[in-house]
Amino acid sequence: MTTGAPHETAADDVAYDVAIVGFGPSGAVAAGLLGARGIRTFVCDRAHDVYDKPRAIALDHEITRLFQNMGVAKLIKPYLEPFTDSVFYGVDGQVIKRMSTVAEPFPLGHTPSVVFTQPPVERILRAHAASFSSVTIALGQQLLNLSQNESCVTLELQDDQGQPSMVHARYVIGCDGASSTVRTLAGIALEDLGFDEPWLVVDVLVNEQGLSKLPTTSVQYCHPERPATMVIGPGRHRRWEVSINPGEDPEQVATADGTWKLLAPWISPADGELWRQASYRFHALVAEDWRKGRVFIAGDAAHQQPPFLGQGMCQGVRDVNNLCWKLDAVLKGAAPNSLLDSYTTERKGHVTALTTRIKAIGKIIGERDVAKARARDAHLLEECGGVVIPVPRQDVQPPLQDGLLSALAHPKRGTIFPQPWLLTATGERRRMDDAVGTGWRLVLAPQAGQDIRQTASTSSAIAIQLVQLGTPALTEADGLLEKWFTENNTVAAIVRPDHYVYGVCQTPAELSEQLSALNALLETDKN
């Protein structure tokens, strides 16, 4: 990447606020988020259409909540189904672990884990981005080079016919996948988190005969001779992830004949049709830095992790959700440019922590030594007293540890703030985000005293919406959030636009101090 020259462009001549390279799920979500905020956005991709086969298969409630906020949740809903339990079977076929979901009322107002069909969902996300007049989409475009100076980034592009063009933007987001050209041109290196295994991923559309042969839950086969996973997707879609053994040719096992041989313990060609099969090396990689000047990377360009918890697409969408509201604040003069540094701090820390937990799940599944696998089984069964109790998948999600967070430590700082169902005056149920919106919020528990309420109403902080629960307009249907406040010994929560908890407060002094600190972080040193 060139810095400074050769394409000097004055700030007033910059056509776009943000350019996005890559129009996959992360890029499409980013374009939609920026477009909804009126940010002049350019997005390009080498491909003209979405990939017609599934790659991601799982989402969680943080992502479906974001789709709700974007206004596309109802369009996407037909392509979602609840994720079944995942049952782990040990060396001798016994159940050693079970991953499930939390009980209702669901903490974010949506089914906590879902499976989905990627191509139609991705098309909906693209159409949503295209609906905004501030978003310009250019398909069939290859990025050749990029350079930046103090005011903007210049992209050098080439279309399918070899015609060159240039695009100038104040910031660039690289959402262009694991082999990211943006990351390479920006000179950003990847850190290896220590996971590298060959696996075959197979998607099958199973017929009724095949369905009758298969488990009714998703399964992790923790067998040393051939670790494998089977995931129940929407409708007749079933996915297998099968470990490739030493000496096997990854290209050969990805042929139809090779794939059906590996699927033989479950189904035969008479039981369904292959939708996709591909051999991969499952990696655990994270970018050293996620920002170089005015250039950012997100999604697979910034990280890759094994798929054992279905978090790949979720991580990329979290990236752009974290970044886009910060870009919006900086571009509109509501925060200093230094706010953008918190993107790397927060997302790299979160991805690294979650990938470490995903690797631990992978180690349970993929142990190849028989003696160690038996010891693993015995240990897991001993831990639960011989009775396998379902563990919610959501328990593995780490909080944000550093970044734009209050200095006051609390277990809920950096976690995702719940979204309860509210009852309107007519008895209608509405999700809280639909009722009060997003953005910065100061949410007060029904039990918040008059002193806290007075402090909240008089503190001169950033533009922050005051949300007082327990009023006729904001009455909970299930008591979810009131319980959250009580169990965490707090009466007020400062919530960020991405729904992460900036900080919680028990006293007027704590509230005043945190609002003042937040105001200082977002109001000083603008440039």
C-alpha positions as CSV (number, residue, x, y, z in Angstrom):
1,M,0.0,0.0,0.0
2,T,1.3,3.4,-0.9
3,T,1.0,6.2,1.7
4,G,1.0,9.9,0.9
5,A,1.2,10.2,-2.9
6,P,0.7,9.2,-5.9
7,H,-3.0,10.1,-5.9
8,E,-3.2,13.2,-3.8
9,T,-6.9,14.1,-3.3
10,A,-8.2,17.1,-1.4
11,A,-10.8,16.3,1.3
12,D,-13.5,18.2,-0.6
13,D,-13.0,16.0,-3.7
14,V,-13.6,12.7,-1.9
15,A,-16.6,11.1,-3.5
16,Y,-17.4,8.6,-0.7
17,D,-17.1,8.5,3.0
18,V,-16.5,4.7,3.1
19,A,-15.5,2.2,0.4
20,I,-16.1,-1.5,1.1
21,V,-14.2,-4.2,-0.8
22,G,-16.1,-7.4,-0.7
23,F,-19.9,-7.8,-0.9
24,G,-20.3,-11.1,1.0
25,P,-22.3,-11.2,4.2
26,S,-20.0,-8.9,6.2
27,G,-19.7,-6.4,3.4
28,A,-23.4,-6.4,2.7
29,V,-24.2,-5.8,6.4
30,A,-21.7,-3.0,6.5
31,A,-23.1,-1.3,3.4
32,G,-26.6,-1.6,4.9
33,L,-25.6,-0.2,8.2
34,L,-23.8,2.7,6.7
35,G,-26.5,3.3,4.1
36,A,-29.2,3.5,6.8
37,R,-27.1,6.3,8.4
38,G,-26.9,8.2,5.2
39,I,-23.1,7.6,4.9
40,R,-21.9,7.9,1.3
41,T,-20.8,4.3,0.7
42,F,-19.2,2.5,-2.2
43,V,-19.1,-1.3,-2.3
44,C,-17.5,-3.5,-4.9
45,D,-16.9,-7.2,-5.5
46,R,-15.3,-9.4,-8.1
47,A,-18.4,-11.6,-8.3
48,H,-21.7,-10.5,-9.8
49,D,-23.9,-12.7,-7.6
50,V,-23.8,-14.5,-4.3
51,Y,-22.2,-17.9,-4.2
52,D,-25.1,-20.3,-4.8
53,K,-24.0,-22.9,-2.2
54,P,-24.0,-22.7,1.6
55,R,-20.8,-22.0,3.5
56,A,-21.9,-20.5,6.8
57,I,-24.8,-22.5,8.3
58,A,-25.2,-21.1,11.9
59,L,-26.1,-17.7,13.4
60,D,-26.8,-16.6,17.0
61,H,-29.2,-14.2,18.6
62,E,-26.8,-11.3,18.6
63,I,-26.8,-11.4,14.8
64,T,-30.6,-12.0,14.4
65,R,-31.1,-9.0,16.8
66,L,-29.0,-6.9,14.4
67,F,-31.1,-8.1,11.5
68,Q,-34.1,-7.0,13.5
69,N,-32.5,-3.6,14.0
70,M,-31.8,-3.4,10.3
71,G,-35.4,-4.1,9.4
72,V,-34.7,-7.4,7.5
73,A,-35.5,-10.0,10.2
74,K,-39.0,-10.8,8.8
75,L,-37.5,-11.3,5.3
76,I,-34.8,-13.6,6.5
77,K,-37.0,-15.6,9.0
78,P,-38.3,-18.1,6.4
79,Y,-34.7,-19.3,5.9
80,L,-33.9,-19.8,9.6
81,E,-34.7,-22.8,11.9
82,P,-33.7,-23.4,15.5
83,F,-30.3,-25.1,16.0
84,T,-30.9,-28.5,17.5
85,D,-28.8,-29.7,20.5
86,S,-25.3,-31.0,19.7
87,V,-24.6,-34.3,21.3
88,F,-21.0,-35.5,21.8
89,Y,-20.3,-39.2,21.6
90,G,-17.1,-40.6,23.0
91,V,-14.9,-43.6,22.2
92,D,-17.4,-46.3,23.1
93,G,-20.4,-44.5,21.8
94,Q,-21.5,-43.0,25.1
95,V,-22.8,-39.4,25.5
96,I,-20.0,-37.3,27.0
97,K,-21.3,-33.8,26.5
98,R,-24.3,-31.9,25.2
99,M,-24.6,-28.4,24.0
100,S,-28.0,-26.8,24.0
101,T,-29.6,-23.4,24.3
102,V,-30.7,-21.2,27.2
103,A,-34.4,-21.4,28.3
104,E,-37.1,-18.9,27.6
105,P,-37.5,-16.0,28.0
106,F,-34.6,-15.6,25.5
107,P,-32.1,-13.0,26.7
108,L,-31.9,-11.1,23.4
109,G,-35.5,-11.6,22.2
110,H,-34.7,-14.2,19.6
111,T,-34.0,-17.9,19.4
112,P,-30.4,-18.1,20.7
113,S,-29.0,-20.4,18.0
114,V,-30.3,-20.9,14.5
115,V,-29.3,-22.7,11.3
116,F,-29.9,-20.9,8.0
117,T,-29.6,-21.2,4.3
118,Q,-26.9,-18.7,3.2
119,P,-27.6,-17.8,-0.5
120,P,-31.1,-16.4,-0.1
121,V,-30.2,-14.6,3.2
122,E,-27.1,-13.1,1.5
123,R,-29.3,-11.8,-1.4
124,I,-31.6,-10.2,1.1
125,L,-28.7,-8.4,2.7
126,R,-27.4,-7.2,-0.7
127,A,-30.9,-6.0,-1.6
128,H,-31.2,-4.1,1.7
129,A,-27.9,-2.3,1.0
130,A,-29.0,-1.5,-2.5
131,S,-32.2,0.1,-1.2
132,F,-30.3,3.2,0.1
133,S,-29.6,6.0,-2.2
134,S,-26.3,6.7,-0.4
135,V,-24.9,3.3,-1.4
136,T,-23.2,2.7,-4.8
137,I,-22.6,-0.9,-5.8
138,A,-20.1,-2.0,-8.4
139,L,-19.9,-5.7,-9.2
140,G,-17.3,-7.4,-11.4
141,Q,-14.6,-5.2,-10.0
142,Q,-11.1,-6.4,-9.0
143,L,-9.0,-4.4,-6.6
144,L,-5.5,-3.8,-8.0
145,N,-4.0,-1.3,-5.6
146,L,-4.8,1.1,-2.8
147,S,-3.0,4.2,-1.5
148,Q,-3.8,6.7,1.2
149,N,-2.9,10.2,2.3
150,E,-4.1,12.3,5.2
151,S,-7.6,12.9,3.8
152,C,-8.6,9.7,1.9
153,V,-7.8,6.3,0.4
154,T,-7.7,5.7,-3.3
155,L,-8.7,2.4,-4.8
156,E,-7.5,1.3,-8.2
157,L,-10.0,-1.1,-9.7
158,Q,-10.4,-3.1,-12.9
159,D,-13.6,-4.4,-14.3
160,D,-14.3,-7.7,-16.2
161,Q,-13.4,-6.1,-19.5
162,G,-10.1,-4.8,-18.2
163,Q,-11.2,-1.2,-17.9
164,P,-9.5,0.7,-15.0
165,S,-11.2,3.1,-12.6
166,M,-10.4,4.9,-9.4
167,V,-12.5,5.5,-6.3
168,H,-11.7,7.9,-3.5
169,A,-13.1,7.4,0.0
170,R,-12.3,8.7,3.5
171,Y,-12.1,5.2,4.9
172,V,-11.9,1.6,3.4
173,I,-13.2,-1.6,4.9
174,G,-11.7,-4.8,3.5
175,C,-14.4,-7.6,3.7
176,D,-12.8,-9.5,0.9
177,G,-12.3,-12.9,2.5
178,A,-9.5,-15.1,3.8
179,S,-7.1,-14.3,0.9
180,S,-7.9,-10.6,1.3
181,T,-6.3,-8.3,-1.2
182,V,-6.9,-5.3,1.1
183,R,-5.1,-7.0,4.0
184,T,-2.2,-7.8,1.7
185,L,-1.9,-4.3,0.2
186,A,-2.2,-2.8,3.6
187,G,0.7,-4.9,4.8
188,I,-1.2,-6.5,7.7
189,A,0.2,-9.8,8.9
190,L,-1.7,-12.8,10.4
191,E,-1.0,-14.3,13.8
192,D,-1.2,-18.1,14.0
193,L,-3.2,-19.2,17.1
194,G,-2.1,-22.8,16.7
195,F,-4.7,-24.9,14.8
196,D,-4.2,-26.5,11.4
197,E,-6.1,-29.6,10.4
198,P,-7.5,-31.0,7.1
199,W,-11.3,-31.6,7.0
200,L,-13.9,-32.3,4.4
201,V,-17.1,-30.3,4.5
202,V,-20.1,-31.8,2.8
203,D,-23.6,-30.4,2.3
204,V,-26.3,-32.9,1.3
205,L,-30.0,-32.5,0.5
206,V,-31.3,-35.7,2.1
207,N,-34.5,-37.4,1.0
208,E,-37.1,-39.1,3.2
209,Q,-35.3,-42.4,3.1
210,G,-32.0,-40.8,4.2
211,L,-33.7,-38.7,6.9
212,S,-35.0,-41.9,8.5
213,K,-31.5,-43.1,9.0
214,L,-30.1,-40.0,10.6
215,P,-30.1,-38.7,14.2
216,T,-32.7,-36.1,15.2
217,T,-30.0,-33.9,16.9
218,S,-26.7,-32.5,15.6
219,V,-23.9,-34.8,16.6
220,Q,-20.2,-34.5,17.4
221,Y,-18.5,-37.9,16.8
222,C,-15.4,-37.7,19.1
223,H,-13.9,-40.9,17.6
224,P,-10.1,-41.1,17.4
225,E,-10.2,-43.0,14.1
226,R,-12.3,-40.4,12.3
227,P,-13.6,-37.3,14.2
228,A,-16.7,-36.0,12.5
229,T,-19.6,-33.6,12.9
230,M,-23.2,-33.7,11.6
231,V,-25.3,-30.6,11.7
232,I,-29.0,-30.5,11.1
233,G,-29.6,-27.6,8.7
234,P,-33.0,-26.1,7.5
235,G,-35.4,-28.6,5.9
236,R,-33.6,-31.5,4.3
237,H,-30.1,-29.9,4.5
238,R,-27.6,-31.8,6.5
239,R,-23.9,-30.9,6.8
240,W,-21.0,-33.2,7.6
241,E,-17.5,-32.1,8.7
242,V,-15.3,-35.1,8.4
243,S,-11.6,-35.2,9.5
244,I,-9.2,-36.2,6.7
245,N,-6.8,-38.9,8.0
246,P,-3.0,-38.8,7.4
247,G,-2.1,-40.2,4.0
248,E,-5.5,-39.3,2.4
249,D,-5.6,-37.0,-0.5
250,P,-7.8,-33.9,0.2
251,E,-8.6,-33.5,-3.5
252,Q,-9.6,-37.1,-3.9
253,V,-11.9,-37.2,-0.8
254,A,-13.6,-34.1,-2.2
255,T,-14.7,-35.9,-5.3
256,A,-18.2,-37.4,-5.4
257,D,-16.8,-41.0,-5.1
258,G,-14.5,-40.0,-2.2
259,T,-17.1,-38.1,-0.4
260,W,-19.7,-40.9,-0.6
261,K,-17.2,-43.3,0.9
262,L,-16.7,-41.0,3.9
263,L,-20.4,-40.6,4.3
264,A,-21.0,-44.4,4.1
265,P,-21.5,-44.8,7.9
266,W,-24.6,-42.6,7.7
267,I,-26.1,-42.5,4.2
268,S,-25.6,-43.7,0.6
269,P,-26.1,-42.0,-2.8
270,A,-29.7,-43.4,-2.8
271,D,-30.4,-41.3,0.3
272,G,-29.8,-37.8,-1.1
273,E,-27.8,-35.5,-3.4
274,L,-24.6,-33.8,-2.8
275,W,-25.0,-30.0,-2.7
276,R,-21.4,-29.0,-2.0
277,Q,-18.3,-30.8,-0.9
278,A,-14.9,-29.1,-0.4
279,S,-11.7,-30.0,1.5
280,Y,-10.3,-27.3,3.8
281,R,-7.6,-26.7,6.3
282,F,-9.3,-25.5,9.5
283,H,-7.1,-22.6,10.8
284,A,-7.0,-20.4,13.8
285,L,-5.6,-17.1,12.6
286,V,-6.1,-13.5,13.6
287,A,-4.7,-10.3,12.1
288,E,-2.0,-8.5,14.1
289,D,-3.7,-5.1,13.5
290,W,-7.2,-4.5,12.1
291,R,-6.5,-0.8,11.1
292,K,-3.8,0.8,9.1
293,G,-4.5,4.5,8.9
294,R,-7.7,4.8,7.0
295,V,-7.9,1.2,6.1
296,F,-9.8,-1.5,8.1
297,I,-10.3,-5.2,7.7
298,A,-13.2,-7.3,8.9
299,G,-14.6,-10.8,8.6
300,D,-12.4,-13.6,7.2
301,A,-10.0,-10.9,6.1
302,A,-9.2,-10.3,9.8
303,H,-9.6,-13.8,11.3
304,Q,-10.3,-17.4,10.6
305,Q,-11.4,-20.0,13.1
306,P,-12.4,-23.7,13.1
307,P,-16.2,-24.1,12.6
308,F,-17.0,-26.1,15.7
309,L,-19.4,-23.6,17.1
310,G,-20.6,-22.1,13.9
311,Q,-19.3,-18.6,14.6
312,G,-17.5,-17.7,11.4
313,M,-20.1,-15.5,9.8
314,C,-21.2,-14.2,13.2
315,Q,-17.7,-13.0,13.9
316,G,-17.6,-11.0,10.7
317,V,-21.0,-9.4,11.2
318,R,-19.9,-8.5,14.7
319,D,-16.9,-6.8,13.3
320,V,-18.8,-4.5,10.9
321,N,-21.5,-3.8,13.5
322,N,-18.7,-2.6,15.9
323,L,-17.0,-0.6,13.3
324,C,-19.9,1.1,11.4
325,W,-21.4,3.0,14.3
326,K,-18.0,4.3,15.2
327,L,-17.3,5.4,11.6
328,D,-20.7,7.1,11.6
329,A,-19.9,9.0,14.8
330,V,-16.4,10.1,13.6
331,L,-17.7,11.1,10.1
332,K,-20.5,13.2,11.6
333,G,-18.2,14.9,14.2
334,A,-19.8,13.2,17.2
335,A,-16.5,11.5,18.3
336,P,-12.8,11.8,17.8
337,N,-10.9,9.8,15.2
338,S,-9.2,8.0,18.0
339,L,-12.4,6.2,18.7
340,L,-11.7,4.0,15.7
341,D,-8.6,2.6,17.5
342,S,-11.0,0.8,19.8
343,Y,-12.1,-1.4,16.9
344,T,-8.9,-3.4,16.9
345,T,-8.8,-3.5,20.6
346,E,-12.3,-4.8,21.1
347,R,-12.7,-7.1,18.1
348,K,-9.3,-8.7,18.1
349,G,-9.6,-9.4,21.9
350,H,-13.0,-10.9,21.5
351,V,-12.1,-13.0,18.4
352,T,-8.9,-14.3,20.1
353,A,-10.8,-15.2,23.3
354,L,-13.6,-16.9,21.4
355,T,-11.2,-18.7,19.0
356,T,-9.4,-20.1,22.1
357,R,-12.7,-21.5,23.3
358,I,-13.5,-22.9,19.9
359,K,-10.1,-24.6,19.8
360,A,-10.9,-26.2,23.2
361,I,-14.2,-27.7,21.7
362,G,-12.2,-28.8,18.7
363,K,-9.7,-30.6,21.0
364,I,-12.6,-32.5,22.6
365,I,-13.9,-33.6,19.2
366,G,-10.6,-34.2,17.4
367,E,-8.4,-36.2,19.9
368,R,-6.7,-38.9,17.9
369,D,-4.9,-40.8,20.7
370,V,-7.2,-43.6,21.9
371,A,-5.9,-43.6,25.5
372,K,-6.2,-39.8,25.7
373,A,-9.7,-39.9,24.2
374,R,-10.8,-42.4,26.9
375,A,-9.3,-40.2,29.6
376,R,-11.2,-37.2,28.0
377,D,-14.5,-39.2,28.2
378,A,-13.9,-40.2,31.8
379,H,-13.0,-36.6,32.8
380,L,-16.1,-35.1,31.2
381,L,-18.3,-37.7,32.8
382,E,-16.7,-37.3,36.2
383,E,-17.1,-33.5,36.0
384,C,-20.9,-33.9,35.6
385,G,-21.2,-36.8,38.1
386,G,-22.2,-39.2,35.3
387,V,-25.2,-37.2,34.3
388,V,-24.6,-35.1,31.2
389,I,-26.3,-31.8,31.6
390,P,-26.8,-29.6,28.5
391,V,-24.5,-26.6,28.4
392,P,-25.9,-23.5,26.6
393,R,-23.8,-22.6,23.5
394,Q,-24.1,-19.0,24.6
395,D,-22.0,-19.6,27.7
396,V,-18.9,-19.7,25.5
397,Q,-19.3,-16.1,24.3
398,P,-16.6,-13.9,26.0
399,P,-17.3,-10.3,27.0
400,L,-15.3,-7.3,25.7
401,Q,-12.4,-6.8,28.0
402,D,-10.9,-3.5,26.8
403,G,-11.8,-0.6,24.6
404,L,-14.7,1.8,24.9
405,L,-15.8,0.6,28.3
406,S,-16.2,2.1,31.8
407,A,-13.3,2.1,34.1
408,L,-15.6,0.7,36.8
409,A,-15.2,-3.1,36.8
410,H,-18.3,-5.2,36.8
411,P,-19.1,-8.7,35.5
412,K,-21.7,-7.3,33.1
413,R,-19.4,-4.6,31.6
414,G,-18.6,-5.5,28.0
415,T,-21.5,-8.1,27.8
416,I,-24.5,-7.8,25.5
417,F,-27.4,-6.0,27.1
418,P,-30.6,-8.0,27.1
419,Q,-33.7,-7.3,24.9
420,P,-36.9,-8.0,26.7
421,W,-40.4,-8.1,25.3
422,L,-42.5,-5.1,26.3
423,L,-46.2,-4.8,26.7
424,T,-48.0,-1.8,25.1
425,A,-51.0,-0.1,26.6
426,T,-53.2,-2.4,24.4
427,G,-51.4,-5.6,25.6
428,E,-49.4,-6.0,22.4
429,R,-45.9,-7.5,22.7
430,R,-43.0,-5.6,21.2
431,R,-39.2,-6.2,21.4
432,M,-37.5,-3.4,23.3
433,D,-35.3,-2.2,20.4
434,D,-38.4,-1.7,18.3
435,A,-40.0,0.3,21.1
436,V,-37.1,2.5,22.1
437,G,-34.7,2.3,19.2
438,T,-30.9,1.9,19.4
439,G,-28.1,4.4,19.8
440,W,-26.6,5.3,23.2
441,R,-29.1,4.4,25.9
442,L,-29.2,4.8,29.7
443,V,-31.6,2.2,30.9
444,L,-32.9,2.5,34.5
445,A,-34.4,-0.5,36.4
446,P,-37.9,-0.1,37.8
447,Q,-36.4,-0.1,41.3
448,A,-34.1,2.8,40.5
449,G,-34.5,5.5,43.2
450,Q,-35.4,9.1,42.7
451,D,-31.7,10.1,43.2
452,I,-30.6,8.0,40.3
453,R,-33.4,9.3,38.1
454,Q,-32.5,12.8,39.0
455,T,-28.9,12.3,38.1
456,A,-29.8,10.6,34.9
457,S,-32.1,13.4,33.8
458,T,-29.7,16.2,34.6
459,S,-26.3,14.9,33.6
460,S,-25.0,16.7,30.5
461,A,-23.4,13.9,28.6
462,I,-23.4,12.8,25.0
463,A,-26.7,12.4,23.2
464,I,-28.1,9.5,25.1
465,Q,-31.6,8.2,25.4
466,L,-33.1,7.7,28.8
467,V,-35.1,4.5,29.1
468,Q,-37.0,4.1,32.3
469,L,-38.4,0.6,32.8
470,G,-41.6,0.1,34.7
471,T,-43.6,2.9,33.3
472,P,-46.9,2.2,31.5
473,A,-45.2,2.5,28.1
474,L,-42.2,0.3,29.1
475,T,-43.6,-2.6,31.1
476,E,-41.9,-5.9,30.7
477,A,-43.8,-9.0,29.6
478,D,-41.6,-11.5,31.3
479,G,-39.5,-9.7,33.9
480,L,-36.3,-10.6,32.0
481,L,-34.5,-7.3,32.4
482,E,-35.8,-6.6,35.9
483,K,-34.2,-9.9,36.9
484,W,-31.0,-9.0,35.2
485,F,-30.7,-5.8,37.2
486,T,-31.5,-7.5,40.5
487,E,-29.2,-10.4,40.0
488,N,-26.3,-8.1,39.1
489,N,-27.0,-5.7,42.0
490,T,-27.3,-2.6,39.8
491,V,-30.1,-0.2,38.8
492,A,-28.7,1.6,35.7
493,A,-26.9,0.5,32.6
494,I,-25.1,2.6,30.0
495,V,-25.6,0.7,26.7
496,R,-23.7,1.4,23.4
497,P,-25.2,1.5,20.0
498,D,-24.1,-2.1,19.3
499,H,-25.9,-3.2,22.5
500,Y,-22.7,-3.9,24.5
501,V,-22.7,-2.6,28.1
502,Y,-20.4,0.4,28.5
503,G,-20.9,0.2,32.3
504,V,-23.4,-0.3,35.1
505,C,-24.2,1.8,38.1
506,Q,-25.6,1.3,41.6
507,T,-25.3,4.9,42.9
508,P,-25.8,8.4,41.6
509,A,-22.1,9.1,42.1
510,E,-21.2,6.0,39.9
511,L,-23.6,7.2,37.2
512,S,-22.4,10.7,37.2
513,E,-18.7,9.6,37.1
514,Q,-19.3,7.2,34.2
515,L,-21.3,9.7,32.1
516,S,-18.7,12.3,32.6
517,A,-15.9,9.9,31.6
518,L,-17.9,8.8,28.5
519,N,-18.5,12.4,27.5
520,A,-14.8,13.1,27.8
521,L,-13.9,10.1,25.6
522,L,-16.3,11.0,22.8
523,E,-16.1,14.8,22.9
524,T,-12.4,15.7,23.2
525,D,-9.6,15.9,20.6
526,K,-11.8,15.8,17.5
527,N,-10.0,16.0,14.2
